[in-house]
Amino acid sequence: MEETTPRNTPPDVFTAVNNYFLLFFCASCVLSSMYIQQLFALLEHYRVGIGVSSLLGIIIPVYLLTRRFPAGIRGQLRIARPRWPRLLLVIAATAGVVVLVDQIYVITQHFSPVPDDYAEAIRELKPEGPLQFLVILIGLCMLVPLAEEVVFRGLIQQIFQRNLGALLAVALSGAVFGAVHLNAHLLISITVFGWYLGWVYYATGNLTYTMVSHALFNLAALAQLTWSDDAVDGGLPIYLQDTRIVVGALVIFVFLLFKMKEGGPETEPPYTQPVN
């Protein structure tokens, strides 16, 4: 006998919950995550706090909210198994965006220098030994991308898209993503990265791709932090020391953005699309 959805069960979280309240819920999750991370920092367990704050502040609350709807968290946030050809495109585009975002970051330092306390925090984050590296790897490259993509793309971008349209949703969610990091010297570069992730989500309709891309981006940052003294001291990564690499990355990146859109979205939104 087939299971049927109860008559009074709302079809999706975006329709069932007032969207202003849903945005408030997202903001509460992000603030909770930041508070938990600061608490771990005060306890001198900053590295552990990176992952725990993402899990307790964002991942678990979002799961508990979405699980009560028929499609669950996967259907509500459009999480599906990736297609290999498109996944390879996303991986290649992520390599390009690493170069471009780092170049933007270097340029913006001339107008907004890195604060001393932020530079010191980066030096303290550098792992000392395999165990610390593993802890940061799990937190920074697994739990943080999962948490941030769930809230910024899976929820916030979809709320904006449902009410304002797709491209404006990409722009606004990316801007919110950049602003939430609360560092003036990171604002432009992180916002650009947020726009890229928003485009990936819009083009593919699959949150898995943005999670993978975000994880790879953070992995590149962790690799620089761990094995490059120049990164810790503010020096240029090797791929920014040759202008031809930056220009080539830009050309390939733009091509991959359009290529990525071929085939259309892999899932349908759980809500009714706005009439444009």
N, C-alpha and C positions, 0 to 999 in steps of 0.2 A: 504493500500500500504506500503510495507516494505521500511524502510529507508536504504539507502546505503551510505557507506563512500565515500566522494568525491575522484576522481581519484588521485588528487595531494596531498591529505592529508597523511602525513607520519604516519606509523602505531604505532610508539612508540617514546618516547623521546630519548631513547638510540640510536636509529638508525637515528633519524632526527637531533639531535644535536651532534656536534663534542664532543667526550667524554672528551677531554682535557678541552674544554670550560665548559662542565658539571661539571667536578671536580672543576674548577675555580668558578663556580656558587655555588657549595656546600661550598667551603672555604669562599666565600663572605657572605653566609648566616650565617655560624658559627661566623665569625668575627663581623658581624653586631649584632648578638645576644649578643656577649660578650661586644661590645661597648655600646649597650642599657642598659645592666645590670650594667655596670660601671657608666653610667649616672645616673641611679636610685640610685646607692650607694652614689654618690656625693650629691644627693638630699636627702639623708638619708631615702630612701624608698627601701632599699635593698630587703626586703621580697616581696614587690609588683613586683619589677623588675625581679625576678626569672621567674615568669609566663609571664609577658608582653614581656620580651625579647625573650622568646621562640616563642611566638605567632607572634610578629612583625618581628623578625629576620629570622625565619625558616619556620614556619607552613604556613603563608600566602604566602610568595614567592614561596614555593614549590607547593602549591595548584594552584596558578596562572600559573605556568609553565606547570603543568601536565594536567590541565583541558581542554586545547585546543586539546588534543589528544583523539581519539575515546574511549579508555578504561577509560579515566579519571584518577584521582589520585589512586583509588582503584585498577584498572587494572594494571596501570604502576608500582605501588609499591607492588602489590600482597597482598592486604588487603582483607581478607575474614572472614566470620563468623567462629569462632573456633569450633572444635569438642570437646565435653565434656571429653571423655576419655583422649585425648591428652592434653587438657587444664589442667586436674588434674595432669598429668605427669610433665608438665611445672611448675606448682605451686610447686610441691614437689621438683623438681630439683632446683628451685629458692631458696627454704629454704636451700638446701644443699650448693648452691653457696654463699649464704650470710655468712655461717660459714667459708667456705674455703677462700673467698676473705678477710674477716676480719682477718683470721689467717695469710694470706700472708701480709696484711697491718701491722700487729703487728711485724712480722719478719723483714720487710723492714725498720721499724723505727730504728732498730739497726744500719743500714748503712746510712739511710737518715732521720735524725730526723725531726719531724714536725716543720716547721717554726713558730716563735712566732706570726707573723701577721695572719697566717692561723688559728692557735688555737684561736686567739682572734676573728676572723671572725666567727668561729663556735660558740663561746660563745654568740656573738651578735645575731646569727641567731636563737638561742633557743627561741621558742614562749613564750610570756607572756600573757596568757589569750586565750579564745576560738577563738576570731576574728583573732588574729595573727596566731593561729594554722590552721584555715581554709584557710587563705591566702597562707600559706606555703604549705598546703596540696594540694590545687588546682595547685599551681605553680610547686612544686617539684615532686609531685606524679601523676600529670595528664598531664600538658602541657610540662614539660621537657622530660618525657619519649616519648611522642608523637613526639615532635620535633626532639629529638636525634635519635630515631629509623627511622623516615622518612628520615633523611639526611644520617646517617651512614650506616644503613642496606638497607633501601629502595632505596637509590640512589648510595652511594659510593660502597657498597658491590656488587650491581648489575653491576656497571660499571666495577669493577675488575673482576667479574665473567664472564661477556661477553667477556672480552679480555684476561683473564689469567687462567680461570678455577675456580671451586668452592672452593676447599680447600685453595688455595693461596689467594683467595678473602676474605675468613674468617680470615686468618692470617693478611693480610694487613689492612683490615677495622678495625679489633680489635686493631691493633697497632696505627692506626691513631686516633681511639677513645680514647686510653689511652694518647697519646701525646697531644691532643687538650686540655686536662684538665689542662695542664701547671703547674703541681706540681710534682717535682721529687719524693717526698715521696709517691705519689699516682700512679706513672707511672706503676709499675708492677701489682698492684692489680686491677687497672681500666682496664689495657690491658687484663688481664685474664678474667675479667667480659665481656669485649668486645668480646673476643674469644667465650665465652659461648653464648652470644646473637647471634653472627654470626653463630654458629653451629645450634642454634634453628631455625634461619631463613633458613639456608641451608637444615636442616632435614625436616622442615614442609612446606616450601614454603609459609608461611603465616605470614605477618608482625604483625598480631594481637597478636600472641603468644609472640613476643619479646617486644611489648608494655606492655602487662600484666606483663611479668617477670620484666621488667625494673621498672614499677610502684611499684610492690611489693618490689623490692630491695630498692628503695628510701623510701618506706613506713617504712621498717624495720629501715632504718637509721634515719628517722624522729621520730619514736617511741623511739629509744635509746636516741636521742637528747632531746626529750621532758620529758621523765620520768626516765632517768638514769643519775644521777650526775657523775657516773664513766665515761660515754661516753664523757661528756663535758670536764672532767679533764684528759682524756687519759687513764682511767682504762680499764681493760679487761671486755668485756661482759660476762655474766654468762655462755654462751655456749662455751667459750674458756677457761674456768677454769678447764675443765676436758678433758684430751687428748682423752679419749674414745669417746666423742661426736664428736670431729674433725675427728677421724679415721672412725667412723661409717658414718658420713656425706660424707666423701670421697668415701667410698665403694658404698653407695646408689646412690650418685651423678653420678658416672661412669656408674653404671647399668642403671640409668634413661636416660643418654645420648644416649645409644644404643637403649633402649626401645622406645625412642621418635622418632627414625628414622623409626620405623615400619609403614607401610602404605604408605610411600613415600610422596612427596610433594603434597599439596592440591591445588596448582595453578601452572600454567605454566608460565615461564618467557615471557614477552611481546616481547623479542628480540630473535634472532637466537642464539642458544647455540654454543660455540666454539667446534671445533673438537679436542678431546683429543687423 
